[in-house]
Amino acid sequence: MLTVSSIQLNAWLAAFFWPFFRILALIASSPFFGARGIPAHAKIGTAIVLTLVIAPLLPPMPTSIQPASAQGLLILVQQLMIGYAMGLVMRLAFTAMEMAGHIAGLQMGLGFATFFDPQNSTQVPILGQFLGVMAMLLFLAFNGHLLVISTLVESFNTLPIGTPMALTSWKALVLAGSNIFTWGVIMSMPVVAALMLANVALAVLTRAAPQLNIFAVGFPITLALGLIVLSLSLPYFLPIFNGMVEYSVQVMLKLAKPGT
């Protein structure tokens, strides 16, 4: 007769219980996997499938700790924090792309043109939404979603279950957030620079011909020039965005460092 002891049952449960919550937290907070258009049961199902595939490859779990105990619940909270932190880092590149579109749209005079963003459930500038969709397509084009999953698997080796994150990891997370503004300004700089020159030229033209209606002439010029410069700059966004994703992956690995 086959008998199963409570120790064996806890070991089997721990092998899937704690990794599931780290995976689920990453899926819920990362781009593409955590999109609001994806139903919640689909995200949970994806997390279950990934857990069943990844769990046999993971290091041994702390079998002496019961998942229902106070220490087990503390480990559960740690896994949720680790997963959410890693997913948040991966969102930095997408937020930077949307900020670049927001800055460029304001300079072009499209600040009033907003569009409902289902990802964030708020109104965003239409140019920022366009660059956000383009970033998602680029992310899928170079298999960024697979890169996120491989980084997640690697995090279980560098930061096993039951090991807390280092304080330097949280500092790296905070410092990585500042790159949103840097990347956004860099990608919007061609449009901003071109429109600044156009505004200077329009100012000189207004001084030379005061009877010229600057509002009737300036808006079509800045809008058309901004769209032209943006279309010429789009091919150069791919290597920049690729570098942003690679940096985010490196920060994800820095987060998965054990505390001392």
N, C-alpha and C positions, 0 to 999 in steps of 0.2 A: 504494500500500500504506500502510495506517495504521500509524504508528510512535508509540510513547509513550516519552518519555525518563524517566530516573529522577527528574529534578526535577519533572516533571508528575505522576508517580506519587506522590511524597512530598507534593505540594501537595493532590492529591485525598484522600490518606489522612489528612493533617492536618486537612482541612476537616471530617471526621467523627470522627476518632479522639479528639482531646482534648475536644470538646464532649460526646461520648458519656459520658465518665467523670464529668464534672460533673453531667450529667443523671441518670446512674445513681446517683451518690452521694446526690443529692437525693431520688430516688424511694425509695431504700433506707432513708433516715432520716426522711422526712417522714411525718406522719399520713395515713391513708387509703391512700396509695400504698405505704407501707412496712409495712402490716399483716402480721403473721405468718401470717394465714390465706391470703394471696395467695402462690401458688407462686413460687419464684425465677425460673423460666423466663418466667413472666408479667411479672415486673418487668423482666427483661432485654429482653423483647419490647417492652414499653411504652417503655423507654429508647431502643431502636433506632428505633421509629416516631417518637418525638418528635425524635430527632436528625435523621432524614431530613427532617422537616418544618421544623425550626428552622435547620438548618445553612445553607441557601441565604440566610437572612436575616441571618446573622452578619457581623461585620467580618472583614476579611482575616486569615488565620492567619499565624503566623511560618513561612513556607515554607522559610526557610534552615536550619531546625532539623529534623533527622530524628527521627521519633518513637522509633526504637530507640536513639538516642544517649543519653548520660548526661544532657544538658540536656533532651532530650525526656522522659526518665523523671522528671526533676525537675518539669517542667511537668505531667506526669500526676498526680504526688502533690499538687501545688498544686490541681489541679482537683478531686481527691477531697476535699481538706480544705475547699475552698470549698463544694462541694455538701453535705457532711455538716454543716458549720456552718449553712448556710441551712435545712436540714431540721430541725436541732436547735432552732433559734429558733422554727420553726413549731410544734414540739411543746410549747412553754412554755404556751400557752393550754390545751391539753388536760390537761397535768399539773396546772395550777392548778385546773381543774375537779375533777379527781380528789382533790386535796388538800382542797378545800372539802367534798367528800362525806366524806372521811376525818375531818376535824375535826368536822363535824356528826354523823357516826355515833358517834364516841366520846362526845360529849355526850349523845346519845340513848340510849346503852347498847347500841349495835349494834357495838361494837368486836370482839366475838367472832364476829359473823356475817361470814364471809369468803367470797369467791367467786374461782374461778380466772380470772385475766385472761390470755387468749391473746395479748394484745398484748405483755405484759411477761414472760409465763411464770412468774407468781408469784401468791400469794394476796393479794388486796386486799379491803378492806371492801366490802360489797355496795352501800352507798350511794355510795361512790366509783366503783364500776363503773357504777352507774346514771347518775350525772352524766357519766361519760366517754362512755357510749353516746349520751346526749342531746347532748353537745358535738359528737360526730361527725355526728349528724343535722342539727344546726344548721349545721355547717360545710358540709355538702353542700347545705343548703337555700338558702344565699346564695352558692352557687358558689365556695366557698373554694378548691376544688381547681383551678378555672380561674384564680383569682387567684394561686395559687402558681406555675402554669405561666407566666403573664404576667410575674410578678416574676423568674422564672428567665431568661426571654428578655431582660428589661431588664438583668439582671446581666451578660450578655455584652457589652452596649454600654458600661456603666459600668466594668466590669472585664474587658477583653479577655483572650483566651488569651495566656499568657506574662507577664502583669503580676501581681506578687505583691500580696497583701492588705496594707493599711496596719496598723500596730500599733494604731492607735485602733479599728480594726474588731474586733480580738480583745478589746480592753477593753470595747467595746459588747456583745459576746457574753457576757462575764462579768457585766456589770452587768445585762443583761437576765434572767439567771437568778434574780436576787434578786426579781424580780416574781412568781415562783411563789408565794412565801409571802404577799406583799401581796395578790395577787388571791384566793388561797385564803381568807385571813382575811376579806376584804371580802365574798365571796359566802356564807360561812358565818356571818357576823355576825348576821343575823336569827334563825337557829336558836339560836345560842349565847346571844344576849341573852334570848330568850324562855325558854330552859331555865335560865338563871341566875336569872331572876325566879321560875321555878317551884321551883327548889331552895331559894331563900330562903323561899318560902311553905311548902314542906314542912318546912323546919327549924323555922319558927315553930309549925307545926302539931304537930310532934313534941314541942316543949317544952310546948305547951298540953295535949297528950294523950299522955303517955309510953307508955301501953298500946297505942298505935297501932303496928302493924307497918309501919314505913316501907319495908321492902324489898318487901312485898307490894303496897303502894299506890303507892309512888313510881315503880317501873319502868313500869307501864302508863300512868301520867300523863305522864311524860317522853317515852315513846315516842309516845304519841298526839299530844301537843302538838308534838313535833318534826316529825312527819309533816304535821300541819296547817299549821304555819308554813312548812315546806318547799314544800308544794303552793301556798301563797299567794305564795311568793317566786319560783316558777319563771318566771312571765311577765316578771319583771324581769331574768332572767339573759340574755335575748337581746341587749339593747343592751350589757350589760357584756361578754359574750363577743364580740360584734361589735367592740367597741373593743379587746379583747385581740388579736383576729386582725389588726386594722389596725395595731396597735402592732408585732406580730410582723413584718408585711410591711415596715414602716418600718425595723426593725432589719435585716431581710434586705437591704434596699437600702443600709444603712450598711455592712454587711459587704462589699458589692461596691464598695469604694472602693480605688483603686490606692494602693500605698505610694509614699512620696516618697524 
